[in-house]
Amino acid sequence: MTFQLAADATLLTPIQVGDTPVANRLFMAPLTRSRADADGTPSDLAATYYAQRASAGLIISEATAVSPGAGGAYPNTPGVFTDRQQYAWAGIAEAVHAAGGRMFLQLWHVGRMGHPDLSGTETVGPSAVAADLDARTPQGRKPLPVPRALAVDEIGEIVAAFRVAARRAVDAGMDGVEIHSANGYLLHEFLSDVVNRRTDSYGGSAANRARLTAEVVEAVVDEIGAGRVGLRISPGNPAGDMREDDVVSAYEALLARITPLGIAYLHVLVDPTTPLFGTLRALWSGTFVLNTGRDTGTDFCQLESFADWGAISAAAVGRSYLANPDLIDRLLLGAELNEPDPATFYAPGPVGYIDYPTLEAQRQTA
């Protein structure tokens, strides 16, 4: 597969992302790789992996748990709630910066997608509504349990956990953080009019369903500054057995509430050929990062058209960066792209992680 972008393509021009100047508008999307240590500390390989991809305009890290109970959807995912984890992320930030890159750490709570065999804690969510999915546990595949509905005081503790995790990320040297409110995880669950069946101040109306995500954004902005905060949403995305009958109202309420904060960017996973894309784009006047979420490959020509028209500020791509550490060089030259190997997406060790060849390496071995 080959694509070529002209040297003056809009996607290859610099942009200011909040407090962070970046060299181009092709961001590396967050990608779970399941290679952290058992205690949630990023492995020694992670600094190499991310530094190899430092030519991305902005690297958005894999989803990272904000507390011990926030992870547990998949094996060997990282956290940022201990000193050891923070120290490892500091080494990653240093490696990326030394290679000329910029990086935000994505913060998450998995909510009802967690399994006690992986998290070591009780599964929680907005309501006692289970996702009809299995978890891959050390004992084999098991159904996800019915979550316990969070009490209001526990919701405040989760907001505080995001705040503390953001402080740790910035203290580790990250340029900022992205709050994960998408893909069927906890914050997305609260936004849903189907999964969230609460009747208190965190459920029911669109404003109430948007409250948790808004409070997390506000707390993190208060802690590290708006220019270091991004937010990811995915209205209507069925990932995680997510269901939303109303895919607009809660997001209208959310974006209306946080717009005055002036955060660095909004990262939206949406099909850009649908009316929903136009609806969401009209709701956000700031930096708008599009993620098409296509498993079939990225249409760089389409993304360049959107960027050139001003319909998007930047694009986040995942698998193309996973398999091509030198993606920007390949696009400039119209060179063949490496194909990602799904069999190694979540496998332990360096294979399929830090061994995808660059053009230079391929020339040397030809």
PAVEX-716570 format. One record per atom (N, C-alpha, C): residue in three letters; x, y, z. Coordinates in pm, whole numbers, plus 50000, padded with zeros to 5 digits. Atoms other than C-alpha are relative to their C-alpha. Layout:
ALAXYZ
...
% end
This chain:
MET500854988150000
MET500005000050000
MET500895012550000
THR499224987750006
THR501385034249907
THR499085012249996
PHE500644986950007
PHE500285070249956
PHE501125010149989
GLN499004989550004
GLN502125102249885
GLN499345013450031
LEU500434986649968
LEU501665136350038
LEU501045009849949
ALA499074989750045
ALA503185167449883
ALA500705006350121
ALA499234994149890
ALA505845184850089
ALA499255011550065
ASP500764988849944
ASP503465214350134
ASP498574996050039
ALA501325004749960
ALA500465192650230
ALA499635006150135
THR500464994049875
THR498375207950507
THR500294991050119
LEU499745009249890
LEU498755176650719
LEU501455000550048
LEU498584999649964
LEU502515182250719
LEU500455013650050
THR499664986649949
THR502365218450837
THR499895000550151
PRO500044999049854
PRO502975228651198
PRO498665005450050
ILE501204994849935
ILE500175236651440
ILE500305001750149
GLN499904998249857
GLN499925249751794
GLN498864992450066
VAL501015008049931
VAL498105224852018
VAL500025004050147
GLY499974994749864
GLY497305243452335
GLY501345006650027
ASP498684994649966
ASP500675250752496
ASP501124993849917
THR498985008250065
THR502485226652264
THR500085002549851
PRO499824999050146
PRO503865235151919
PRO500394986349945
VAL499675013050059
VAL503925204151697
VAL500355001849854
ALA499414998350133
ALA505665198451366
ALA499074996749886
ASN500945003650106
ASN502775183251172
ASN498664996150062
ARG501385002449954
ARG499095174251194
ARG499584985349991
LEU500275014349998
LEU499365136451173
LEU500434994550135
PHE499725004349864
PHE499105125251534
PHE499964984750007
MET500075014349973
MET499725090251663
MET498884997550100
ALA501155002849915
ALA496455077251807
ALA500404990550113
PRO499735009249889
PRO496385058952142
PRO499744985649959
LEU500085014150040
LEU496975021552098
LEU500394991250119
THR499675009749895
THR496744995552375
THR500914989349942
ARG499055010050050
ARG499724972152337
ARG500254988750100
SER499935010849900
SER499534951052659
SER501424995150024
ARG498615003849974
ARG503244951752727
ARG500565006050129
ALA499544994849872
ALA503394968153069
ALA500314988450095
ASP499735010049897
ASP504734949753372
ASP498714996750075
ALA501195004549929
ALA502304931453597
ALA499445010550095
ASP500474989749908
ASP502134961253834
ASP499585012949929
GLY500424988350075
GLY501194985453554
GLY501105009649964
THR498884991550038
THR504664999853504
THR500354997549853
PRO499585002050138
PRO505535005853137
PRO501324992449993
SER498795008150011
SER508174981053023
SER501175008349948
ASP498804993350049
ASP511724990352931
ASP499945002349849
LEU500104998650145
LEU510764985952564
LEU499185012249958
ALA500954989550038
ALA508165013652575
ALA500705012949957
ALA499284987850038
ALA510695042152558
ALA500504999049857
THR499555002250137
THR512145027352240
THR498835001049903
TYR501205000250086
TYR508685021452090
TYR499515014149971
TYR500534986650020
TYR507495056952142
TYR501035009349934
ALA498984991450060
ALA510805073752055
ALA500174997149851
GLN499935003450142
GLN510865054951724
GLN498965007849918
ARG501134993750068
ARG507605072951638
ARG499915014950030
ALA499984986049957
ALA508655107651750
ALA499755009849887
SER500304990950111
SER508155122251400
SER498515002749986
ALA501434996549996
ALA504395121351464
ALA499875014050056
GLY500194986549947
GLY503075156251522
GLY499824999850151
LEU500215002049857
LEU501855145051862
LEU499754985250022
ILE500265013749957
ILE502055110552021
ILE499005000650114
ILE500945001949890
ILE499025101852231
ILE500214985850051
SER499615013049947
SER499985073352460
SER498844990350004
GLU500995010349970
GLU498185040752514
GLU499215004050125
ALA500854996749885
ALA495325042952765
ALA500674995650129
THR499235001849878
THR496715045553117
THR499115002250122
ALA500924999649887
ALA494855038453440
ALA500385010950100
VAL499784989049906
VAL494435066853688
VAL500054995350145
SER500015005449863
SER494105044153995
SER500014984949991
PRO499975014750006
PRO494435007154091
PRO498684994149950
GLY501285005350042
GLY490725001854031
GLY499565004549862
ALA500404994150129
ALA490675020553699
ALA500374991349882
GLY499585008650109
GLY492374993753490
GLY499254986950003
GLY500585013349992
GLY491624957353439
GLY499094996149887
ALA500765004450116
ALA490004956153098
ALA500794990049917
TYR499115008550079
TYR492994938952938
TYR501264997450083
PRO498785002849925
PRO496184922753068
PRO501115010049969
ASN498754992750019
ASN499394942553115
ASN499825013849937
THR500144986150041
THR498084977653060
THR500615009050107
PRO499274991849904
PRO499935006553225
PRO499115008750088
GLY500654990249913
GLY499005030053506
GLY500935011850021
VAL499174988549963
VAL500255063353635
VAL499585004750140
PHE500454996949864
PHE499285061254002
PHE501024996050106
THR498945003049904
THR502555049454163
THR501275007349959
ASP498724993450029
ASP506015064554186
ASP500794992249895
ARG499275008150097
ARG507475035253991
ARG499455002149859
GLN500614997450131
GLN505015040353707
GLN500375013849950
GLN499674986350040
GLN505655077753702
GLN501455000849953
TYR498584999950037
TYR509405071853688
TYR500194994049860
ALA499885006150133
ALA508995049053386
ALA499465009349892
TRP500534990450098
TRP506805074553207
TRP500965011749980
ALA499024989250015
ALA509465100753278
ALA501104996049902
GLY499005004750095
GLY511985079553090
GLY499474999949858
ILE500624999950132
ILE509555076352800
ILE499905014349946
ALA500104986050043
ALA508905113952788
ALA501375005449960
GLU498644995450031
GLU512655120452794
GLU500474994549865
ALA499585006250126
ALA513255095952507
ALA499295006449881
VAL500774993850109
VAL510485111052293
VAL500505014149974
HIS499524986350017
HIS511695146552355
HIS501405000249939
ALA498655000650055
ALA515295136852279
ALA499984997149851
ALA500155003150143
ALA514075123751942
ALA499245010949926
GLY500674988750065
GLY512305156751872
GLY498494999450002
GLY501445001850000
GLY508775145151952
GLY499285007050114
ARG500894994749896
ARG505845156852165
ARG499024989050038
MET500815011449954
MET503645134352377
MET499025004150109
PHE501024999049898
PHE500395134952573
PHE499724985850053
LEU500335012749938
LEU499515107052817
LEU498484998750009
GLN501445001949994
GLN495995092952776
GLN499604993750133
LEU500455004549867
LEU494165088253109
LEU498634993549988
TRP501295006950009
TRP491335063153153
TRP499604993350130
HIS500605009249903
HIS489055044553387
HIS499114990949917
VAL500685009250091
VAL487665013053227
VAL498544997450039
GLY501395001849960
GLY484405012153428
GLY499554985649988
ARG500605013450006
ARG482204982153349
ARG500774990549910
MET499175008550085
MET484804969153102
MET501074992650080
GLY498995006649918
GLY487014958253393
GLY499534986550051
HIS500295013149941
HIS487224923053533
HIS500844998550126
PRO499245001349875
PRO488234915553895
PRO501264991449989
ASP498825008450015
ASP490664888653780
ASP501185007849942
LEU498944991650056
LEU492624915953601
LEU500285012350085
SER499834987649922
SER492024946353822
SER500274997650146
GLY499885002649857
GLY491954929854162
GLY498985007550083
THR501014992249930
THR488994951954248
THR498624997349941
GLU501385001550045
GLU485224952254216
GLU499765008449875
THR500354992750122
THR483874962653876
THR498895010050030
VAL500984989549973
VAL481954995453885
VAL499605006949869
GLY500494992650115
GLY479935016653644
GLY498965010050044
PRO501064990649962
PRO477225042953632
PRO498784993050055
SER501185007849962
SER474535016153672
SER500364985249993
ALA499765014450000
ALA474254978653719
ALA499584994049865
VAL500275004650137
VAL474264972053343
VAL501314994449944
ALA498775006550045
ALA476844947053220
ALA500185001549849
ALA499685001150143
ALA478604947452885
ALA499974985349963
ASP500145013950044
ASP477794915552695
ASP501274995949924
LEU498695003050057
LEU481454907452637
LEU500784991150097
ASP499105007949916
ASP484204884752769
ASP501295007750023
ALA498674994949971
ALA487454894752935
ALA501014988749983
ARG498925009850015
ARG490734877252858
ARG500815000050129
THR499365000649869
THR491854867653209
THR501114989550001
PRO498975010349992
PRO494834846653322
PRO499434985850006
GLN500655013049993
GLN492334818253374
GLN499174996949876
GLY500785001950122
GLY490864821453025
GLY498925010649986
ARG501044990250027
ARG487954840752880
ARG498854998250098
LYS501115000049906
LYS485244850353130
LYS499065011549968
PRO500934988950024
PRO482074871153096
PRO500285011850092
LEU499894988349914
LEU482274906553223
LEU498875000050101
PRO501045000549897
PRO480404909353553
PRO499075012149993
VAL500884988549983
VAL477474931653629
VAL500695009950093
PRO499294990549914
PRO479084963353765
PRO499135005050115
ARG500714993349892
ARG478144979154095
ARG499895014849966
ALA500194985750028
ALA476655013754047
ALA500775008450102
LEU499194991449914
LEU478995040154186
LEU499125009050086
ALA500624990149914
ALA477895060854484
ALA500535013749963
VAL499624986450038
VAL478075098454444
VAL501365003750057
ASP498704996449943
ASP481005101954685
ASP501144992849929
GLU498985007050076
GLU482915075654485
GLU500285007149868
ILE499794992550124
ILE482385096154171
ILE500975011550024
GLY499044989449966
GLY484175124854342
GLY501414994850014
GLU498665005949987
GLU487075101554421
GLU500604997149862
ILE499505002550136
ILE487335092354052
ILE500455013049935
VAL499574986950051
VAL487465129053953
VAL501355003750059
ALA498724996849935
ALA490245133754207
ALA501144991449946
ALA498965008950054
ALA492125103554067
ALA500495005049865
PHE499574994350127
PHE492145119053720
PHE500895012350024
ARG499194988049969
ARG493475151653870
ARG501414996050042
VAL498695004149950
VAL496305134154055
VAL500824993449888
ALA499295006650110
ALA497185112753752
ALA500535010249900
ALA499544989550091
ALA497395143953533
ALA501225007050056
ARG498834993749937
ARG499775159853782
ARG501214991049988
ARG498875009350013
ARG501935128753781
ARG500534999849857
ALA499585000550140
ALA501985128253400
ALA500855012249964
VAL499264987850031
VAL503115164353371
VAL501315000550079
ASP498755000449921
ASP505635160153653
ASP501004990149940
ALA499125009650068
ALA507005130653454
ALA500595005649872
GLY499464993850120
GLY507675154253164
GLY499114999449879
MET500925000350114
MET504655147752942
MET499565014349965
ASP500454986850045
ASP503515177452734
ASP498565002750040
GLY501384998549958
GLY499945171252846
GLY499354986550016
VAL500765012549985
VAL497215145452895
VAL498765000649911
GLU501285001450068
GLU494235132852699
GLU499064992250090
ILE501015006749919
ILE491115123752898
ILE499184990949909
HIS500665010150083
HIS489575091852760
HIS498534999150040
SER501445000449975
SER485785096252742
SER499314993549880
ALA500455006450125
ALA485225072152452
ALA500044984950014
ASN499785014450022
ASN485075035852336
ASN499404990950106
GLY500705008749908
GLY482725022452602
GLY500574999250140
TYR499445000049866
TYR484805030252910
TYR499225009750091
LEU500854994249896
LEU483625047453228
LEU499375013449963
LEU500574986950028
LEU483215083453117
LEU498994999349886
HIS500955002150109
HIS481545072452794
HIS498724993450052
GLU501165006849943
GLU479255049752996
GLU499045010150066
PHE500844989849937
PHE478005079753195
PHE499285008549896
LEU500624991850105
LEU477285098852872
LEU498814993049934
SER501025007750071
SER475045070852741
SER498635001250066
ASP501384999949949
ASP471275073552775
ASP499454986050015
VAL500435013949987
VAL471075035352768
VAL500734993150115
VAL499205006649896
VAL473905023052991
VAL499865007350134
ASN500174991949878
ASN473485051553244
ASN498515001050033
ARG501405000049959
ARG470195045553424
ARG499795007050134
ARG500074993049872
ARG470845068153722
ARG498865010150000
THR501054989949983
THR468195091153859
THR500475011650087
ASP499464989249919
ASP470505113854059
ASP500625010649909
SER499434988950076
SER472605143653945
SER500984995649891
TYR499105005250104
TYR474755121053723
TYR499254991549897
GLY500765007850096
GLY471935105853519
GLY498715007149962
GLY501284994450043
GLY468755113153333
GLY500195010149890
SER499904989450101
SER469115146553154
SER501364999649930
ALA498744999250074
ALA471785153252894
ALA501085006750083
ALA499024992849918
ALA473515177953127
ALA500514991350114
ASN499585008849891
ASN473555152653410
ASN500904988849950
ARG499175010750054
ARG474965125153189
ARG501375005249958
ALA498724993950038
ALA477695149153074
ALA500805004550121
ARG499394993849881
ARG478495159653431
ARG501364993950036
LEU498755006149956
LEU481215134153513
LEU501165003849908
THR498924996350092
THR483285140053199
THR500365014750016
ALA499744985749984
ALA482895177553243
ALA500775002750129
GLU499304997849874
GLU483985175953606
GLU501444995149995
VAL498625004850016
VAL487035155053514
VAL500815010349922
VAL499284989950080
VAL488025180253245
VAL500285012350084
GLU499814987949918
GLU487515209353484
GLU501064997950107
ALA499015002849895
ALA489565192853760
ALA501414999349943
VAL498675001450060
VAL492435184153528
VAL500505013549948
VAL499614986550042
VAL492435219053375
VAL500465008250119
ASP499634992649879
ASP492555233753725
ASP501374995750051
GLU498735005349948
GLU495525211353807
GLU501195003249911
ILE498824998750087
ILE497755214253498
ILE499865010849893
GLY500194989550100
GLY496265241953282
GLY499324994849875
ALA500805004150115
ALA493905240852986
ALA500844996549879
GLY499165002150117
GLY496715241952730
GLY500694986549997
ARG499395013249994
ARG497875207652842
ARG498964988850004
VAL501095009749985
VAL494505189952826
VAL499284997849869
GLY500845004050112
GLY492845171152542
GLY498894990850049
LEU501135008649965
LEU489575151752545
LEU499654991549880
ARG500415009050107
ARG488585121352342
ARG498564995450022
ILE501385004849996
ILE484955112852263
ILE499734991549875
SER500375008450116
SER483275087552032
SER498484997950001
PRO501465001449998
PRO479515094452011
PRO499524989149904
GLY500565010450084
GLY477615064451883
GLY500904988149974
ASN499075011050024
ASN480655041651884
ASN499554987750081
PRO500495011849927
PRO479495006051973
PRO501074992150074
ALA498935007349930
ALA482874995252115
ALA499624998150146
GLY500335002749862
GLY482564979252454
GLY498534997350024
ASP501445002449991
ASP478964969252385
ASP499265012750041
MET500624987349967
MET478125006052416
MET498775002449915
ARG501244996650069
ARG474625017052326
ARG499595014150037
GLU500494986349980
GLU473365052452282
GLU498865002449902
ASP501114996450088
ASP469905060152147
ASP500125014649957
ASP499814985750027
ASP470635097452169
ASP501505002549994
VAL498554998550015
VAL474115103652027
VAL500435014649988
VAL499654985950016
VAL473995141552030
VAL499835008150129
SER500364990649894
SER472335157552335
SER501045001050111
ALA499024999549891
ALA474845147752605
ALA501305006749955
TYR498784993950052
TYR477715158652382
TYR499825015049978
GLU500294985650007
GLU476055192052314
GLU500175006350138
ALA499884994849864
ALA475805196952690
ALA501445000250047
LEU498605001049959
LEU479375185352748
LEU500845010949936
LEU499154990450070
LEU480975207152482
LEU499625014350034
ALA500414986649958
ALA478895237552581
ALA500625003550135
ARG499464997349866
ARG480155233752939
ARG501525001949998
ILE498544999149994
ILE483845228852861
ILE500615009749900
THR499454990850100
THR484245252352562
THR500675012250063
PRO499354988249943
PRO484975282652784
PRO501364997350064
LEU498725003249938
LEU487925264052938
LEU501165001949904
GLY498944998450099
GLY489905265852611
GLY501034989050003
ILE499055011149996
ILE491435231052625
ILE500774998749868
ALA499095000950114
ALA494165220952382
ALA499344994449875
TYR500655005950117
TYR492025199252155
TYR498864991050041
LEU501045010349991
LEU488985177252108
LEU500334989349898
HIS499645011450084
HIS489775142751967
HIS498734991649982
VAL501295006250025
VAL486715127151801
VAL500154988049908
LEU500055011950085
LEU486335091751670
LEU498624999749936
VAL501274999250071
VAL483645094451403
VAL500254997649852
ASP499935001650145
ASP482985084951042
ASP499765013749936
PRO500154986450053
PRO483585117750855
PRO499035001149883
THR500974999550110
THR481135108050580
THR498565000450050
THR501345000249942
THR478145108450818
THR499575013850046
PRO500484987149947
PRO475925137450928
PRO500485002850141
LEU499544998049863
LEU477135131651285
LEU501305007950004
PHE498744992450004
PHE480575144551187
PHE499735015049989
GLY500324985850016
GLY479105177651070
GLY499385005950125
THR500644995249877
THR476995180451384
THR501045002650108
LEU498974998549896
LEU479965175051615
LEU500985011249966
ARG499034989550039
ARG482265197551415
ARG499425013850026
ALA500634987049979
ALA479755225851441
ALA499955003850148
LEU500074997349856
LEU479765222451820
LEU501335004350059
TRP498664997749943
TRP483525228151857
TRP500785009849913
SER499264989750075
SER485405259451753
SER501504999150019
GLY498575001249974
GLY488775248951891
GLY500674989749911
THR499255009950076
THR491395224451766
THR499254986849999
PHE500835011850019
PHE489525194451624
PHE500854989149935
VAL499195011250048
VAL491385161351585
VAL499074988649961
LEU500865010650051
LEU489655135151370
LEU500714986650006
ASN499555013950006
ASN490065097651417
ASN498894992249932
THR501045007350072
THR488185077051160
THR499814985950054
GLY500125013249941
GLY488875044551346
GLY499914988749900
ARG500155010350104
ARG489125024751023
ARG501014988750018
ASP499125011749995
ASP490504989551061
ASP500534996449862
THR499645003850137
THR490744987150683
THR501145008449944
GLY498924991550047
GLY493455013650658
GLY499575014549993
THR500264985749998
THR493745051150661
THR500005005849859
ASP500074993150128
ASP492685072050363
ASP500665013750017
PHE499264987749977
PHE495405098550378
PHE499575011049903
CYS500474989850095
CYS494085116050068
CYS498745006950053
GLN501214994249942
GLN490715120750235
GLN500355009150119
LEU499624992049884
LEU492335133150556
LEU500665013149958
GLU499374987850049
GLU494455157850361
GLU498955009649946
SER501064991350050
SER491335171050189
SER499275007050115
PHE500694994149885
PHE489595176350522
PHE500865010750067
ALA499114990249937
ALA492645193950666
ALA500155012449913
ASP499834988850092
ASP493075215550356
ASP498765008949998
TRP501244992249997
TRP489415226150370
TRP499795007050133
GLY500214994549867
GLY489745234550739
GLY498934992850079
ALA501015007749929
ALA487195208250838
ALA500564993250124
ILE499325005449883
ILE489725193151077
ILE501315007650021
SER498714993749970
SER492785207251251
SER501144990149985
ALA498995010550005
ALA494665174051264
ALA499284986749993
ALA500555013550006
ALA494145136651222
ALA500854990950087
ALA499305010049919
ALA495035108551462
ALA499864986549932
VAL500025013150064
VAL496005075451303
VAL500754990150088
GLY499445009949910
GLY496835043251482
GLY500874989749934
ARG499255011350053
ARG497835012351290
ARG501085004049902
SER498964995550093
SER499765031851030
SER501275003650075
TYR498814996949919
TYR502085044851304
TYR500524987550070
LEU499585012449936
LEU502135010951477
LEU501004992649912
ALA499165007950091
ALA503664994751169
ALA501085008149929
ASN499064991550074
ASN505595024651033
ASN500545011050091
PRO499454989849912
PRO507755043051284
PRO500415012749925
ASP499614988650083
ASP508905065750999
ASP498885003649902
LEU501164997850087
LEU505395071450861
LEU500115013049922
ILE499934987050068
ILE506005108150778
ILE500954999149880
ASP499055001550111
ASP509065099850565
ASP499404991749886
ARG500595008650102
ARG507185072350383
ARG498925007449921
LEU501044992550069
LEU504275095450303
LEU500605010749909
LEU499344989950084
LEU506605122450171
LEU500574993849873
LEU499355006650113
LEU508355097549944
LEU499054991349918
GLY500915009350067
GLY505285077649846
GLY500484985750008
ALA499425013349984
ALA507045046849977
ALA498954990150050
GLU500885010649952
GLU505375013550048
GLU499915000350152
LEU500205000549856
LEU503875011450396
LEU500084985650050
ASN500045013049935
ASN504564982250627
ASN498564996850039
GLU501335004349957
GLU501424962050699
GLU500064995850147
PRO500015004249859
PRO500534958251069
PRO499634985350013
ASP500265014149976
ASP500474922951207
ASP499114998550123
PRO500915001049885
PRO497374917951427
PRO500404989350100
ALA499625010749909
ALA498864886251576
ALA500965004750108
THR499034995049901
THR501464907251759
THR499545013150065
PHE500474987449939
PHE499294936951862
PHE500144999750152
TYR500045000949853
TYR499034924552222
TYR500934989350055
ALA499085010449957
ALA501784898452237
ALA501145006250081
PRO498884994449921
PRO504594902852492
PRO501275000749918
GLY498684999550060
GLY508104912652394
GLY500125009649883
PRO499694990150103
PRO509704932252110
PRO499394997349863
VAL500495003550134
VAL508234913551811
VAL498665006849975
GLY501214992650031
GLY505604934951643
GLY499835012550082
TYR500054988249911
TYR506444963051884
TYR501085010049961
ILE498914990850034
ILE509874977951819
ILE500834995149881
ASP499195005550109
ASP511004957251520
ASP499425002749862
TYR500454996150134
TYR508954972351235
TYR501105008349935
PRO498834993350059
PRO511644983850989
PRO499685013849944
THR500064987150068
THR512245019450875
THR500484998249856
LEU499495000550138
LEU513005027250511
LEU501514998349998
GLU498545000749996
GLU516645032050602
GLU500454985750033
ALA499635013749965
ALA516824997750766
ALA499734990449886
GLN500325008750113
GLN515134981750468
GLN501015001449889
ARG498994997950104
ARG517634997550230
ARG501314993150037
GLN498745006049956
GLN520544985050439
GLN500004985049988
THR500075014650008
THR519274949350429
THR499644995149860
ALA500405004150136
ALA518234949750061
ALA501174994349924
% end
